[in-house]
C-alpha cells in the first residue's frame, strides 16, 4: 500500500529566526488578503513569502510571485535562515487547541511515493479546480520544493502506528510555536533508523485518505509527470514523492468542520417565492429568533438546533435577506428518492442535498458558478457567512453540520468525491515546519 519515507527536511534555523511563531503560516488557500499582508509584515522570512507572495512585495529582481518565492528560498538557504537536515527524518507534530474543550491532535510529516488517484492507495474525497492546481504547479516548478504538506489520514484501529511512535515525544520538542488561532504547535524530529524502518514497514499496510490539500497532491503528480517527460523515470528521484502530514482518522481531535455557503441572488425569486419552491423538496421550519436584534446569539441558537435535528437526517440552516428569522430545512424523503443519479454514500450528505435540490434545481447554480466566486462564496466561519447577508446584502446563507468521519470514509471507500469546499479539517497543518526539496 502506501510507501512512507523519511526525508532530509529543510527547516528554519532557530538561531536565525528566534521565534517560530513569527515565521509559520496557515495553508495558502485559507490566507485572506488581510492575513497575507499581516504575515509579510510579521517577519522578513515568514513562509508566506514562499507559499503566497504578495505581488506588491516581490523580491528584488523577481519576474512574478513564483520567481520571488524561488529567490527567497535560495537566499534563505544561502545565508542560513533555512538549513537542510543531514540525516533523513520524519517530524512528529502535536497541536494543542481549544474548541468545545481542550484537545491535542498527533500526527507526523513524512514523504510518500506519489500514486495515481485511481490506485486505491491514496484516496481523495473532494473534487479539485484547475486554477489552484495550475498555481501550485507553477510554484513547485519555480522552487523545486513541496513547501506545505498534504493533509492525509489513515485508520490505525490496532494501534500499530501509535506503537511505533510511542515515546518519541518524551524529550523536549525541536520547537514550539503558537499560531493566530492560539493553537500551540510542537515538533519533534525523529531520525532513529530503527524507528524509521519500523514506521515504513507498518505504514505499508495502510491506505491514505486526503483530508486537505487535494490541489497540492494533484499538482505534485503533475510536476512528477513533467519531470518524467524531461528526464525519464528515476526511481528514487525526490519528485517521485510528495511531503504529507499523516494522522489517525479516528483521533477524536481530528475535526471535520463544515464550510457554509453564501449566495448572491435567488435567480429572480423573492424570498417568499423561494421558500414556496423549497417546500417541494424540503420541510421548511421558521425559527422564532430575530437575527436583527442579536445576530451572534441567534446564529449560535440556529447551529445548536441544526445539530439537535441532525440525528435522523440532514438539518440545514438558512438565512434569507428581508427575513428576520432563520429557517431549518430538511430534505423530504420523496425528494431524496427521486435522486437516482447520485450514489448513496453521497446522497446522504447534507451538502449534496443542498447543492442538488436547492442550489441546482431551484437556483440553477451550475458547476462553473461554484468556482468563480461571483454567485457563491464559501466560509468555514459561520459569522462571516451570515455577514454576507446581513451586512453585504447577499440573498441567502446556508449553514451545514459537521460531517461524521464514517460518512467521509464511506465516500472515500466507494471511490467518490464530494463538491469542492465540502469539509474544513481542523486544525490546519501550518506551513513552515519543514520543507521537502525536489532536487
SULJOBEL-V764791 format. One line per field, one symbol per residue. phi: phi as a letter, one per 30 degrees, with the letter a starting at -180 (. if undefined). psi: psi as a letter, one per 20 degrees, with the letter a starting at -180 (. if undefined). Layout:
# SULJOBEL-V764791
phi=???
psi=???
This chain:
# SULJOBEL-V764791
phi=.dccbdaddcbddeddcibdddcdadeedccdeddeddddddadcddddcdaddedbddeiddaddddddddedddddcjdcbcddcdacbdbcbcbcaikdbbccabcbbbddbddcdicccdbbdcbdddddddddddddchacdbdddbbbcbddiddedddeidcdddddabbbcdcidccbbcccbdeddddddeddddccdbcdcajedddddddddeddddddbidcecddddbbdbcbbdecdddcccddcdbccdbchjddeddddddeddbbdcbdcdbcdddbdddddddedddeddccdckdbcdbbceicdcdbccbededdddddcccdeeddddddddddddcdddcdhdcedddcdiccbbcadddddddddddcciddabcccddddedddddddddicbdeehcbbdbddcddjdabcdca
psi=cpopqrrnqprqohhghfohhiirrrqhijorhghgghhhhgqikqihighmpphikqqpiqhahghgggggghghhgijhqqpqhqqrropppoprpnkrpqppqaqpaqqppqqijhjgopriqqrqhghggghghgghgilqohqqporqrplhikgghhhipiijhrqqgrqqpaijjpppppppojohgghghggghiijqqppogqkghgghhhghgghghhhgjaoogjqhiirqpqpprphjpijopnqqorpppgrkkiqrghgggghhihiqpoppqlpohhgnhggggghghghgghjihkaqopqpppqiohqrqppppqghghhioijpqghhhiphhggghghghghgikorghhihijhhpqqpiohhhghhhghhijrhqpppqrqqqhhggghgghjkrqrqqlhqnppqrpqqihqqoqk.
